[in-house]
């Protein structure tokens, strides 16, 4: 099992290795996709092997995988696979058109693999200090992806991203520090004492005052990576300027990794301080993010920025779900994370196709998508409705669960507010995407080399939409078990 | 992990280092010359490495000794020298004009933040009479001052130095509070800082080439 876990974290490096060995875009992307497929397969195998058994524990707790970690591994590996397959068409088309030079292509795949591998490793460690190290390293690896295109705009976005996220994660390190300090009574001298299962088991001995501070700092710090308002300011720029498959990775994988870190802190804090305090913190940041996300979606303009603000909103919904708590709330939160990851990956990947064909990222300059490229237009429209929580897609089910959790928790004010805000977000988002899809198209040239490239580009969107549809109609028994085990871990 | 008392020799030395580190953070906040930013940061890191060495003696910890040496080599020497060569000299940076507030305003805000750090941290959190009770408010103040200088200064190089000062503040807290972060973690943090500085240097140079002046104040294209 240890070997399997190591393989999950290392296999995305296949793409990096191919790029470093001098492969062109197509070959490197295929290597990256193969690596991601191996990672996804291994993480599924891990989940099956973990089912109901003791978590995987090794190397003094530096390696620790339980159901919750396994669930996130599956999500991140799945997104990596979609994004890697999406890179085959997208990056190769940019290489062919000369928009990206050989060096940039090599840079892209090197850091793409490194980014994925660091995120997966972060999900596999039980040591909270190492979690910080890996999350910060993944920030640095992805900053290179954001700044890849080398124009003033993308460098600006990359600078904002790297400096704001680094500061945020450093604050999370201060939070980790206070968490360890709150355990002074436990004499946490060994490596083992600094792992989160140990801290959770001995939560009763933690000092409440510094634990409070630790949780707040961790939410602010890792919340910066999640894109919770008001620490979200890097997010729209980075998502808009990164190449589309990299935007998909940021929005669908990285944000979830940040949320995973918050969930680990939440579990420990709840075990010691009870529910009231952590829930208040999460509800505050959650609603702030939903409001900010919904308001900024009103502005028309770059469609990737629109999707990015939708990510801020969605992360807010997940934070609110964690704040509602209870079995229902946690179930909804985890399901929402999986659904949002798939839907946002599909949206960003298909928007990359739009950007290639129309040579613009401005929503106002795109029209007639459905007439010009029916597949892209259809996928974009369906994925938009999926993200907005329309039935029959998965997000409808998870958002319904979250609202139910809110009502079950007592006061109807918060779930009603959530419903109102979801409605508010629907209008501007749907208006922009509908405008892109309808109308008469301008004359367009295909950016792809042949029909096979078109098919490969569209494959991850169709696959993602199919999974979303299935998850909207039916939760497979295996997934249900994993979710229930994960909830038991959080407590 | 036992706590050092504030009156032991090591406790007094740690306290003194903390005060010096805070003063150097203030000096950086009050300065307008890029050269000085780098010098003050380097000096702060040297004091920090002295503090780590003090803690290493007090806790009899070989790992802390290694950290003290690493701090001196990486933060005290390598990063300041690199920043000076690659940024200040090569980009011909002299006076930093890109500030969103005046110097006196930012110093007053810095003073207020220091007082705030004492108010928040001191009473409830830490047992009275330990060196941690004296140094952790200082390290919190350093974190806040570093963040403040990132906010009031709009030049990318100044923001980079601000982040490094925040990092130093966290490290100061770490050696007094925990003293036993696993070594792999500490080494990882160092690697992150080095990689972070390198990648930020690349971005700053790229932005300077594109914008003539790499001031984040000029970074106005992406809004809303």
Boltz contact constraints between the chains, C-beta under 6 A:
constraints:
  - contact:
      token1: [A, 129]
      token2: [B, 181]
      max_distance: 6.0
  - contact:
      token1: [A, 129]
      token2: [B, 185]
      max_distance: 6.0
  - contact:
      token1: [A, 130]
      token2: [B, 185]
      max_distance: 6.0
  - contact:
      token1: [A, 133]
      token2: [B, 188]
      max_distance: 6.0
  - contact:
      token1: [A, 133]
      token2: [B, 189]
      max_distance: 6.0
  - contact:
      token1: [A, 133]
      token2: [B, 192]
      max_distance: 6.0
  - contact:
      token1: [A, 136]
      token2: [B, 192]
      max_distance: 6.0
  - contact:
      token1: [A, 137]
      token2: [B, 192]
      max_distance: 6.0
  - contact:
      token1: [A, 140]
      token2: [B, 195]
      max_distance: 6.0
  - contact:
      token1: [A, 140]
      token2: [B, 196]
      max_distance: 6.0
  - contact:
      token1: [A, 140]
      token2: [B, 199]
      max_distance: 6.0
  - contact:
      token1: [A, 143]
      token2: [B, 199]
      max_distance: 6.0
  - contact:
      token1: [A, 152]
      token2: [B, 210]
      max_distance: 6.0
  - contact:
      token1: [A, 153]
      token2: [B, 221]
      max_distance: 6.0
  - contact:
      token1: [A, 155]
      token2: [B, 203]
      max_distance: 6.0
  - contact:
      token1: [A, 155]
      token2: [B, 206]
      max_distance: 6.0
  - contact:
      token1: [A, 155]
      token2: [B, 207]
      max_distance: 6.0
  - contact:
      token1: [A, 156]
      token2: [B, 219]
      max_distance: 6.0
  - contact:
      token1: [A, 158]
      token2: [B, 203]
      max_distance: 6.0
  - contact:
      token1: [A, 159]
      token2: [B, 203]
      max_distance: 6.0
  - contact:
      token1: [A, 163]
      token2: [B, 159]
      max_distance: 6.0
  - contact:
      token1: [A, 166]
      token2: [B, 163]
      max_distance: 6.0
  - contact:
      token1: [A, 166]
      token2: [B, 196]
      max_distance: 6.0
  - contact:
      token1: [A, 167]
      token2: [B, 163]
      max_distance: 6.0
  - contact:
      token1: [A, 170]
      token2: [B, 166]
      max_distance: 6.0
  - contact:
      token1: [A, 170]
      token2: [B, 167]
      max_distance: 6.0
  - contact:
      token1: [A, 170]
      token2: [B, 170]
      max_distance: 6.0
  - contact:
      token1: [A, 173]
      token2: [B, 170]
      max_distance: 6.0
  - contact:
      token1: [A, 174]
      token2: [B, 170]
      max_distance: 6.0
  - contact:
      token1: [A, 177]
      token2: [B, 173]
      max_distance: 6.0
  - contact:
      token1: [A, 177]
      token2: [B, 174]
      max_distance: 6.0
  - contact:
      token1: [A, 177]
      token2: [B, 177]
      max_distance: 6.0
  - contact:
      token1: [A, 180]
      token2: [B, 178]
      max_distance: 6.0
  - contact:
      token1: [A, 181]
      token2: [B, 177]
      max_distance: 6.0
  - contact:
      token1: [A, 189]
      token2: [B, 180]
      max_distance: 6.0
  - contact:
      token1: [A, 191]
      token2: [B, 182]
      max_distance: 6.0
  - contact:
      token1: [A, 209]
      token2: [B, 124]
      max_distance: 6.0
  - contact:
      token1: [A, 209]
      token2: [B, 125]
      max_distance: 6.0
  - contact:
      token1: [A, 210]
      token2: [B, 125]
      max_distance: 6.0
  - contact:
      token1: [A, 237]
      token2: [B, 222]
      max_distance: 6.0
  - contact:
      token1: [A, 299]
      token2: [B, 224]
      max_distance: 6.0
